[in-house]
Every structure is written in C-alpha cells, then in structure tokens.
Amino acid sequence: MEEKQAENGVVAMANCYQGFDPATYLQINYSPTPADLETKDSLEPWKMACLHRAFTEGDVSGELLVDIGSGPTLYQVMSGCEVFNKVILTDFLEVNRQELRGWLQDEGGCSLDWTPYLQHVCKLEGRQPSAWTEKAAKLRQVIMDIVPIDVHSPQPLALDVLPSAGADCLVSCYCLESVSPDLSAFTRALGNIGRLLRPGGHLLLIGTLRMSYYFGAHGVKIPTVPVNEAQVCASLKETGYTMIRLEVYKLPPDLNVWGDDASDVFFVKAMKE
C-alpha cells in the first residue's frame, strides 16, 4: 500500500509538469530583473560563485560531468566545462531538452540570451567578459548529449548513456525537491542518481529550503518538498554521500519576485562513499 501511494505521488508530480513552459520559467527566474548579476550579494552571483569555487578547488576532476534535471538552464555547467571534457545534460521534459538543443545548435532557437551569465563566469575565472564567446564555444564543444532522465527510477538514465564506471561528477540545481512528492521520494531520488556516480565522485547540489511551491508558467503552480538543512544532510548521509560543505543563502524578505514561498537556497558539495 505504501509503495503504491509513493508511486501515485510521483505520477501526480509528473502531471503537474505537463503545463511547464520553459520560456516563461526563464523569463520569471533568469531575466535581468530577478537575476541581477551585477549586485554582489544577490542570489545568481552567489550560486555561480559556489559552483565556480567547487569546480576549481582541485578535488573535483575527471572526464565526465552529468547535469541532473537541467531544466531549460545552462549556468550550472558554465564553470564545469573548463574542468571536464564531456558534459551530458538531462531532463524529464522534452520541452526543456528542446530548449537546451536550441542553444546548443546556435540557430537562434533559445528563449534566453545567456551572454550575461557567460560573461559573469568569465570574470570569476579572471578573464575579460569579452571572452564569453570562447566560453560559449567551449561549452558547446564539451556537451556530448541532451537526454531524458527519471530521477524516481532506480535506473534514471538509459543504460547506454554513461560508461560502466559512471560519471565523475554530478551537478543538480532545483531538481530533486521540485519533482518529489515528499521527503522519502527526495531521499530515494538522491540514492537513484548516486548510482550514476563513481565511488569517490562528487555531487554539487543546489536547491530551495522550506519552499512548498513555485510557478512553472503563468498559473501553473507546482508543489515542492519544503526540506530544511537537517533533512538535506540526513538524506545525503542515508544515501551514501559524505558531506564536504553546506552553504545557505538567506533570501531577503523583499526578494520574492519568483512567485514562490522559498525562504533560503542551499549549496552542497558532497562525495560518494
């Protein structure tokens, strides 16, 4: 009975995403007003600084980086593309995979201009913002594929996507808490994606804290798991990860421009045991 209820919850979550619109989501969350890259203390620079530092500390290395639940966004792999020779993007929704392919093919089929983000990462790397064209070319060069994923499946990716040894690093932003009906499903999803990672490989995780919903399009309210820091840490430990670092960004009270009820955002760097 309990297993059937869990399965029904996952199906209900999948149904919530049928109205998800990548263009609207990007406009709400990543267009210049909410994603102010010039303001040092705003959320987007904080996230990108966390990722940049994690990818450049020297312990995260290897050949293959897999982004779990990419959505329609690219910022999360802009630093990693300088470390890994191969990057695979993944998402459950075909509309998101199509959005990513639009950028990758560079034929004007993308809903958001990622130039400001590319320029910002160049500055983090000590380069001139004008180097963004080189960064974009490098990113397009290393992205090997954009494939479907189901984090609620014990085998989240098709068998032929990854080498038998697994990925060297996983990055996942705003995915697991946004597609899980409850904390148990969130924890199981962490374990499922862990099967894609080689022992000693790293997980870089960004997510919301105490958020119960967000909008995937105008009028499309999607429920999420309102996890807290202790629950995130416990779920990681239960599923075989060793915590290296947990950082929390406190959202200012007047920064609710996303149309959700998140209180904070977390960043985790962990290693698979």
Sequence and secondary structure as in RCSB ss.txt:
>XXXX:A:sequence
MEEKQAENGVVAMANCYQGFDPATYLQINYSPTPADLETKDSLEPWKMACLHRAFTEGDVSGELLVDIGSGPTLY
QVMSGCEVFNKVILTDFLEVNRQELRGWLQDEGGCSLDWTPYLQHVCKLEGRQPSAWTEKAAKLRQVIMDIVPID
VHSPQPLALDVLPSAGADCLVSCYCLESVSPDLSAFTRALGNIGRLLRPGGHLLLIGTLRMSYYFGAHGVKIPTV
PVNEAQVCASLKETGYTMIRLEVYKLPPDLNVWGDDASDVFFVKAMKE
>XXXX:A:secstr
 HHHHHHHHHHHHHHHGGG  HHHHHHHHHSTTTS TT TTSHHHHHHHHHHHHHHSSS  SSEEEETT TT  G
GGTTGGGT SEEEEEES HHHHHHHHHHHHTSS  SS  HHHHHHHHHHTT  GGGHHHHHHHHHHHEEEEEE  
TTSSS S TTSS TT EEEEEEES HHHH SSHHHHHHHHHHHHTTEEEEEEEEEEEEES  EEEEETTEEEE  
   HHHHHHHHHHTTEEEEEEEEEE  TT   SSS   EEEEEEEEE 
